[in-house]
Amino acid sequence: MRTFTAAEKRREMERELGYRLYVYAQMVTKGKMTQVESDRRIAIVEAIIQDYRAQGEREEPQFKFPDSY
């Protein structure tokens, strides 16, 4: 199984957030989802993004420049 950095996971969740904002707005308008449920689900994704952001700040960089050439 491939592993991903926190930054990679954060970027994917940011993309997912944009998708959900678009789709959930349509679902609320059509009466297929309540605004309360939309807000709750979006808040969860935003919390995941914040978790990955904090984790990414603690991770070592994937690539390091050599100390000398």
BAMAR-994992 format. One record per atom (N, C-alpha, C): residue number from 1; residue in one letter; chain; atom name; x, y, z. Coordinates in pm, whole numbers, padded with zeros to 5 digits. Layout:
N
{num=NUM&residuo=A&cadena=A&atomo=CA&c1=X&c2=Y&c3=Z}
...
# end
This chain:
69
{num=1&residuo=M&cadena=A&atomo=N&c1=00084&c2=-00118&c3=00000}
{num=1&residuo=M&cadena=A&atomo=CA&c1=00000&c2=00000&c3=00000}
{num=1&residuo=M&cadena=A&atomo=C&c1=00089&c2=00124&c3=00000}
{num=2&residuo=R&cadena=A&atomo=N&c1=00056&c2=00217&c3=-00084}
{num=2&residuo=R&cadena=A&atomo=CA&c1=00134&c2=00340&c3=-00094}
{num=2&residuo=R&cadena=A&atomo=C&c1=00103&c2=00432&c3=00023}
{num=3&residuo=T&cadena=A&atomo=N&c1=00205&c2=00500&c3=00071}
{num=3&residuo=T&cadena=A&atomo=CA&c1=00184&c2=00600&c3=00177}
{num=3&residuo=T&cadena=A&atomo=C&c1=00188&c2=00739&c3=00116}
{num=4&residuo=F&cadena=A&atomo=N&c1=00120&c2=00830&c3=00182}
{num=4&residuo=F&cadena=A&atomo=CA&c1=00112&c2=00968&c3=00135}
{num=4&residuo=F&cadena=A&atomo=C&c1=00149&c2=01061&c3=00249}
{num=5&residuo=T&cadena=A&atomo=N&c1=00206&c2=01173&c3=00213}
{num=5&residuo=T&cadena=A&atomo=CA&c1=00240&c2=01273&c3=00314}
{num=5&residuo=T&cadena=A&atomo=C&c1=00113&c2=01344&c3=00360}
{num=6&residuo=A&cadena=A&atomo=N&c1=00122&c2=01408&c3=00473}
{num=6&residuo=A&cadena=A&atomo=CA&c1=00009&c2=01487&c3=00522}
{num=6&residuo=A&cadena=A&atomo=C&c1=-00025&c2=01597&c3=00422}
{num=7&residuo=A&cadena=A&atomo=N&c1=00075&c2=01655&c3=00359}
{num=7&residuo=A&cadena=A&atomo=CA&c1=00051&c2=01762&c3=00260}
{num=7&residuo=A&cadena=A&atomo=C&c1=-00027&c2=01709&c3=00141}
{num=8&residuo=E&cadena=A&atomo=N&c1=00007&c2=01589&c3=00094}
{num=8&residuo=E&cadena=A&atomo=CA&c1=-00066&c2=01530&c3=-00018}
{num=8&residuo=E&cadena=A&atomo=C&c1=-00212&c2=01503&c3=00021}
{num=9&residuo=K&cadena=A&atomo=N&c1=-00232&c2=01449&c3=00139}
{num=9&residuo=K&cadena=A&atomo=CA&c1=-00367&c2=01421&c3=00186}
{num=9&residuo=K&cadena=A&atomo=C&c1=-00446&c2=01551&c3=00205}
{num=10&residuo=R&cadena=A&atomo=N&c1=-00379&c2=01654&c3=00258}
{num=10&residuo=R&cadena=A&atomo=CA&c1=-00446&c2=01783&c3=00276}
{num=10&residuo=R&cadena=A&atomo=C&c1=-00492&c2=01841&c3=00143}
{num=11&residuo=R&cadena=A&atomo=N&c1=-00403&c2=01837&c3=00044}
{num=11&residuo=R&cadena=A&atomo=CA&c1=-00439&c2=01891&c3=-00088}
{num=11&residuo=R&cadena=A&atomo=C&c1=-00559&c2=01816&c3=-00148}
{num=12&residuo=E&cadena=A&atomo=N&c1=-00561&c2=01686&c3=-00130}
{num=12&residuo=E&cadena=A&atomo=CA&c1=-00674&c2=01608&c3=-00183}
{num=12&residuo=E&cadena=A&atomo=C&c1=-00803&c2=01643&c3=-00110}
{num=13&residuo=M&cadena=A&atomo=N&c1=-00795&c2=01662&c3=00020}
{num=13&residuo=M&cadena=A&atomo=CA&c1=-00915&c2=01699&c3=00096}
{num=13&residuo=M&cadena=A&atomo=C&c1=-00961&c2=01841&c3=00060}
{num=14&residuo=E&cadena=A&atomo=N&c1=-00868&c2=01929&c3=00027}
{num=14&residuo=E&cadena=A&atomo=CA&c1=-00906&c2=02064&c3=-00018}
{num=14&residuo=E&cadena=A&atomo=C&c1=-00982&c2=02055&c3=-00151}
{num=15&residuo=R&cadena=A&atomo=N&c1=-00936&c2=01966&c3=-00238}
{num=15&residuo=R&cadena=A&atomo=CA&c1=-01007&c2=01944&c3=-00365}
{num=15&residuo=R&cadena=A&atomo=C&c1=-01145&c2=01888&c3=-00336}
{num=16&residuo=E&cadena=A&atomo=N&c1=-01152&c2=01792&c3=-00247}
{num=16&residuo=E&cadena=A&atomo=CA&c1=-01280&c2=01731&c3=-00210}
{num=16&residuo=E&cadena=A&atomo=C&c1=-01375&c2=01834&c3=-00148}
{num=17&residuo=L&cadena=A&atomo=N&c1=-01321&c2=01924&c3=-00069}
{num=17&residuo=L&cadena=A&atomo=CA&c1=-01403&c2=02029&c3=-00008}
{num=17&residuo=L&cadena=A&atomo=C&c1=-01469&c2=02114&c3=-00116}
{num=18&residuo=G&cadena=A&atomo=N&c1=-01392&c2=02154&c3=-00216}
{num=18&residuo=G&cadena=A&atomo=CA&c1=-01449&c2=02232&c3=-00325}
{num=18&residuo=G&cadena=A&atomo=C&c1=-01560&c2=02158&c3=-00396}
{num=19&residuo=Y&cadena=A&atomo=N&c1=-01540&c2=02030&c3=-00418}
{num=19&residuo=Y&cadena=A&atomo=CA&c1=-01642&c2=01947&c3=-00483}
{num=19&residuo=Y&cadena=A&atomo=C&c1=-01768&c2=01942&c3=-00396}
{num=20&residuo=R&cadena=A&atomo=N&c1=-01750&c2=01917&c3=-00267}
{num=20&residuo=R&cadena=A&atomo=CA&c1=-01865&c2=01906&c3=-00178}
{num=20&residuo=R&cadena=A&atomo=C&c1=-01941&c2=02038&c3=-00167}
{num=21&residuo=L&cadena=A&atomo=N&c1=-01870&c2=02149&c3=-00162}
{num=21&residuo=L&cadena=A&atomo=CA&c1=-01937&c2=02279&c3=-00155}
{num=21&residuo=L&cadena=A&atomo=C&c1=-02030&c2=02296&c3=-00275}
{num=22&residuo=Y&cadena=A&atomo=N&c1=-01982&c2=02258&c3=-00391}
{num=22&residuo=Y&cadena=A&atomo=CA&c1=-02061&c2=02270&c3=-00514}
{num=22&residuo=Y&cadena=A&atomo=C&c1=-02181&c2=02174&c3=-00512}
{num=23&residuo=V&cadena=A&atomo=N&c1=-02155&c2=02047&c3=-00484}
{num=23&residuo=V&cadena=A&atomo=CA&c1=-02260&c2=01945&c3=-00490}
{num=23&residuo=V&cadena=A&atomo=C&c1=-02362&c2=01964&c3=-00378}
{num=24&residuo=Y&cadena=A&atomo=N&c1=-02315&c2=01989&c3=-00257}
{num=24&residuo=Y&cadena=A&atomo=CA&c1=-02409&c2=02003&c3=-00146}
{num=24&residuo=Y&cadena=A&atomo=C&c1=-02501&c2=02123&c3=-00165}
{num=25&residuo=A&cadena=A&atomo=N&c1=-02450&c2=02232&c3=-00222}
{num=25&residuo=A&cadena=A&atomo=CA&c1=-02535&c2=02348&c3=-00248}
{num=25&residuo=A&cadena=A&atomo=C&c1=-02650&c2=02309&c3=-00341}
{num=26&residuo=Q&cadena=A&atomo=N&c1=-02619&c2=02230&c3=-00442}
{num=26&residuo=Q&cadena=A&atomo=CA&c1=-02722&c2=02184&c3=-00535}
{num=26&residuo=Q&cadena=A&atomo=C&c1=-02822&c2=02092&c3=-00464}
{num=27&residuo=M&cadena=A&atomo=N&c1=-02771&c2=02004&c3=-00379}
{num=27&residuo=M&cadena=A&atomo=CA&c1=-02857&c2=01911&c3=-00308}
{num=27&residuo=M&cadena=A&atomo=C&c1=-02950&c2=01984&c3=-00212}
{num=28&residuo=V&cadena=A&atomo=N&c1=-02898&c2=02085&c3=-00145}
{num=28&residuo=V&cadena=A&atomo=CA&c1=-02982&c2=02164&c3=-00054}
{num=28&residuo=V&cadena=A&atomo=C&c1=-03090&c2=02236&c3=-00134}
{num=29&residuo=T&cadena=A&atomo=N&c1=-03054&c2=02295&c3=-00246}
{num=29&residuo=T&cadena=A&atomo=CA&c1=-03151&c2=02366&c3=-00330}
{num=29&residuo=T&cadena=A&atomo=C&c1=-03262&c2=02273&c3=-00377}
{num=30&residuo=K&cadena=A&atomo=N&c1=-03226&c2=02148&c3=-00410}
{num=30&residuo=K&cadena=A&atomo=CA&c1=-03324&c2=02051&c3=-00459}
{num=30&residuo=K&cadena=A&atomo=C&c1=-03400&c2=01981&c3=-00346}
{num=31&residuo=G&cadena=A&atomo=N&c1=-03364&c2=02012&c3=-00220}
{num=31&residuo=G&cadena=A&atomo=CA&c1=-03432&c2=01950&c3=-00108}
{num=31&residuo=G&cadena=A&atomo=C&c1=-03386&c2=01809&c3=-00077}
{num=32&residuo=K&cadena=A&atomo=N&c1=-03273&c2=01767&c3=-00131}
{num=32&residuo=K&cadena=A&atomo=CA&c1=-03221&c2=01633&c3=-00109}
{num=32&residuo=K&cadena=A&atomo=C&c1=-03127&c2=01626&c3=00012}
{num=33&residuo=M&cadena=A&atomo=N&c1=-03095&c2=01741&c3=00067}
{num=33&residuo=M&cadena=A&atomo=CA&c1=-03008&c2=01750&c3=00186}
{num=33&residuo=M&cadena=A&atomo=C&c1=-03047&c2=01877&c3=00260}
{num=34&residuo=T&cadena=A&atomo=N&c1=-03043&c2=01872&c3=00391}
{num=34&residuo=T&cadena=A&atomo=CA&c1=-03071&c2=01994&c3=00467}
{num=34&residuo=T&cadena=A&atomo=C&c1=-02945&c2=02080&c3=00476}
{num=35&residuo=Q&cadena=A&atomo=N&c1=-02964&c2=02208&c3=00499}
{num=35&residuo=Q&cadena=A&atomo=CA&c1=-02850&c2=02297&c3=00516}
{num=35&residuo=Q&cadena=A&atomo=C&c1=-02769&c2=02256&c3=00639}
{num=36&residuo=V&cadena=A&atomo=N&c1=-02837&c2=02211&c3=00743}
{num=36&residuo=V&cadena=A&atomo=CA&c1=-02769&c2=02168&c3=00865}
{num=36&residuo=V&cadena=A&atomo=C&c1=-02676&c2=02051&c3=00836}
{num=37&residuo=E&cadena=A&atomo=N&c1=-02724&c2=01952&c3=00761}
{num=37&residuo=E&cadena=A&atomo=CA&c1=-02640&c2=01835&c3=00726}
{num=37&residuo=E&cadena=A&atomo=C&c1=-02524&c2=01877&c3=00637}
{num=38&residuo=S&cadena=A&atomo=N&c1=-02550&c2=01964&c3=00541}
{num=38&residuo=S&cadena=A&atomo=CA&c1=-02444&c2=02015&c3=00455}
{num=38&residuo=S&cadena=A&atomo=C&c1=-02336&c2=02084&c3=00537}
{num=39&residuo=D&cadena=A&atomo=N&c1=-02378&c2=02172&c3=00626}
{num=39&residuo=D&cadena=A&atomo=CA&c1=-02282&c2=02244&c3=00710}
{num=39&residuo=D&cadena=A&atomo=C&c1=-02199&c2=02148&c3=00796}
{num=40&residuo=R&cadena=A&atomo=N&c1=-02265&c2=02044&c3=00852}
{num=40&residuo=R&cadena=A&atomo=CA&c1=-02197&c2=01947&c3=00937}
{num=40&residuo=R&cadena=A&atomo=C&c1=-02090&c2=01870&c3=00858}
{num=41&residuo=R&cadena=A&atomo=N&c1=-02128&c2=01822&c3=00741}
{num=41&residuo=R&cadena=A&atomo=CA&c1=-02034&c2=01743&c3=00660}
{num=41&residuo=R&cadena=A&atomo=C&c1=-01917&c2=01829&c3=00611}
{num=42&residuo=I&cadena=A&atomo=N&c1=-01945&c2=01951&c3=00573}
{num=42&residuo=I&cadena=A&atomo=CA&c1=-01838&c2=02042&c3=00530}
{num=42&residuo=I&cadena=A&atomo=C&c1=-01746&c2=02074&c3=00646}
{num=43&residuo=A&cadena=A&atomo=N&c1=-01800&c2=02094&c3=00764}
{num=43&residuo=A&cadena=A&atomo=CA&c1=-01719&c2=02121&c3=00882}
{num=43&residuo=A&cadena=A&atomo=C&c1=-01626&c2=02004&c3=00914}
{num=44&residuo=I&cadena=A&atomo=N&c1=-01674&c2=01883&c3=00893}
{num=44&residuo=I&cadena=A&atomo=CA&c1=-01589&c2=01765&c3=00916}
{num=44&residuo=I&cadena=A&atomo=C&c1=-01470&c2=01766&c3=00821}
{num=45&residuo=V&cadena=A&atomo=N&c1=-01494&c2=01792&c3=00694}
{num=45&residuo=V&cadena=A&atomo=CA&c1=-01384&c2=01796&c3=00597}
{num=45&residuo=V&cadena=A&atomo=C&c1=-01287&c2=01909&c3=00631}
{num=46&residuo=E&cadena=A&atomo=N&c1=-01340&c2=02023&c3=00672}
{num=46&residuo=E&cadena=A&atomo=CA&c1=-01252&c2=02134&c3=00711}
{num=46&residuo=E&cadena=A&atomo=C&c1=-01167&c2=02096&c3=00832}
{num=47&residuo=A&cadena=A&atomo=N&c1=-01223&c2=02020&c3=00925}
{num=47&residuo=A&cadena=A&atomo=CA&c1=-01146&c2=01974&c3=01041}
{num=47&residuo=A&cadena=A&atomo=C&c1=-01036&c2=01876&c3=00999}
{num=48&residuo=I&cadena=A&atomo=N&c1=-01067&c2=01790&c3=00904}
{num=48&residuo=I&cadena=A&atomo=CA&c1=-00966&c2=01697&c3=00852}
{num=48&residuo=I&cadena=A&atomo=C&c1=-00852&c2=01775&c3=00787}
{num=49&residuo=I&cadena=A&atomo=N&c1=-00886&c2=01876&c3=00710}
{num=49&residuo=I&cadena=A&atomo=CA&c1=-00784&c2=01959&c3=00646}
{num=49&residuo=I&cadena=A&atomo=C&c1=-00694&c2=02023&c3=00752}
{num=50&residuo=Q&cadena=A&atomo=N&c1=-00754&c2=02076&c3=00857}
{num=50&residuo=Q&cadena=A&atomo=CA&c1=-00675&c2=02138&c3=00964}
{num=50&residuo=Q&cadena=A&atomo=C&c1=-00584&c2=02035&c3=01032}
{num=51&residuo=D&cadena=A&atomo=N&c1=-00634&c2=01913&c3=01053}
{num=51&residuo=D&cadena=A&atomo=CA&c1=-00553&c2=01807&c3=01112}
{num=51&residuo=D&cadena=A&atomo=C&c1=-00431&c2=01776&c3=01024}
{num=52&residuo=Y&cadena=A&atomo=N&c1=-00454&c2=01763&c3=00894}
{num=52&residuo=Y&cadena=A&atomo=CA&c1=-00343&c2=01735&c3=00802}
{num=52&residuo=Y&cadena=A&atomo=C&c1=-00246&c2=01852&c3=00794}
{num=53&residuo=R&cadena=A&atomo=N&c1=-00298&c2=01974&c3=00802}
{num=53&residuo=R&cadena=A&atomo=CA&c1=-00211&c2=02092&c3=00800}
{num=53&residuo=R&cadena=A&atomo=C&c1=-00118&c2=02089&c3=00922}
{num=54&residuo=A&cadena=A&atomo=N&c1=-00174&c2=02061&c3=01039}
{num=54&residuo=A&cadena=A&atomo=CA&c1=-00094&c2=02054&c3=01162}
{num=54&residuo=A&cadena=A&atomo=C&c1=00006&c2=01939&c3=01155}
{num=55&residuo=Q&cadena=A&atomo=N&c1=-00038&c2=01826&c3=01105}
{num=55&residuo=Q&cadena=A&atomo=CA&c1=00052&c2=01711&c3=01093}
{num=55&residuo=Q&cadena=A&atomo=C&c1=00164&c2=01740&c3=00994}
{num=56&residuo=G&cadena=A&atomo=N&c1=00131&c2=01807&c3=00885}
{num=56&residuo=G&cadena=A&atomo=CA&c1=00231&c2=01840&c3=00783}
{num=56&residuo=G&cadena=A&atomo=C&c1=00338&c2=01933&c3=00837}
{num=57&residuo=E&cadena=A&atomo=N&c1=00302&c2=02021&c3=00928}
{num=57&residuo=E&cadena=A&atomo=CA&c1=00399&c2=02112&c3=00987}
{num=57&residuo=E&cadena=A&atomo=C&c1=00499&c2=02038&c3=01074}
{num=58&residuo=R&cadena=A&atomo=N&c1=00461&c2=01920&c3=01124}
{num=58&residuo=R&cadena=A&atomo=CA&c1=00550&c2=01841&c3=01208}
{num=58&residuo=R&cadena=A&atomo=C&c1=00633&c2=01740&c3=01129}
{num=59&residuo=E&cadena=A&atomo=N&c1=00593&c2=01712&c3=01005}
{num=59&residuo=E&cadena=A&atomo=CA&c1=00664&c2=01612&c3=00925}
{num=59&residuo=E&cadena=A&atomo=C&c1=00796&c2=01667&c3=00871}
{num=60&residuo=E&cadena=A&atomo=N&c1=00886&c2=01576&c3=00854}
{num=60&residuo=E&cadena=A&atomo=CA&c1=01012&c2=01610&c3=00788}
{num=60&residuo=E&cadena=A&atomo=C&c1=00984&c2=01629&c3=00639}
{num=61&residuo=P&cadena=A&atomo=N&c1=01057&c2=01718&c3=00574}
{num=61&residuo=P&cadena=A&atomo=CA&c1=01040&c2=01732&c3=00429}
{num=61&residuo=P&cadena=A&atomo=C&c1=01074&c2=01601&c3=00358}
{num=62&residuo=Q&cadena=A&atomo=N&c1=01005&c2=01572&c3=00249}
{num=62&residuo=Q&cadena=A&atomo=CA&c1=01031&c2=01451&c3=00173}
{num=62&residuo=Q&cadena=A&atomo=C&c1=01169&c2=01453&c3=00108}
{num=63&residuo=F&cadena=A&atomo=N&c1=01208&c2=01568&c3=00057}
{num=63&residuo=F&cadena=A&atomo=CA&c1=01335&c2=01580&c3=-00013}
{num=63&residuo=F&cadena=A&atomo=C&c1=01423&c2=01678&c3=00059}
{num=64&residuo=K&cadena=A&atomo=N&c1=01548&c2=01642&c3=00076}
{num=64&residuo=K&cadena=A&atomo=CA&c1=01641&c2=01730&c3=00142}
{num=64&residuo=K&cadena=A&atomo=C&c1=01754&c2=01763&c3=00043}
{num=65&residuo=F&cadena=A&atomo=N&c1=01796&c2=01887&c3=00047}
{num=65&residuo=F&cadena=A&atomo=CA&c1=01910&c2=01926&c3=-00034}
{num=65&residuo=F&cadena=A&atomo=C&c1=02036&c2=01874&c3=00033}
{num=66&residuo=P&cadena=A&atomo=N&c1=02134&c2=01833&c3=-00046}
{num=66&residuo=P&cadena=A&atomo=CA&c1=02259&c2=01787&c3=00016}
{num=66&residuo=P&cadena=A&atomo=C&c1=02325&c2=01903&c3=00091}
{num=67&residuo=D&cadena=A&atomo=N&c1=02397&c2=01868&c3=00198}
{num=67&residuo=D&cadena=A&atomo=CA&c1=02464&c2=01971&c3=00278}
{num=67&residuo=D&cadena=A&atomo=C&c1=02574&c2=02040&c3=00199}
{num=68&residuo=S&cadena=A&atomo=N&c1=02638&c2=01968&c3=00111}
{num=68&residuo=S&cadena=A&atomo=CA&c1=02744&c2=02029&c3=00030}
{num=68&residuo=S&cadena=A&atomo=C&c1=02744&c2=01966&c3=-00108}
{num=69&residuo=Y&cadena=A&atomo=N&c1=02800&c2=02036&c3=-00204}
{num=69&residuo=Y&cadena=A&atomo=CA&c1=02806&c2=01988&c3=-00340}
{num=69&residuo=Y&cadena=A&atomo=C&c1=02946&c2=01948&c3=-00374}
# end
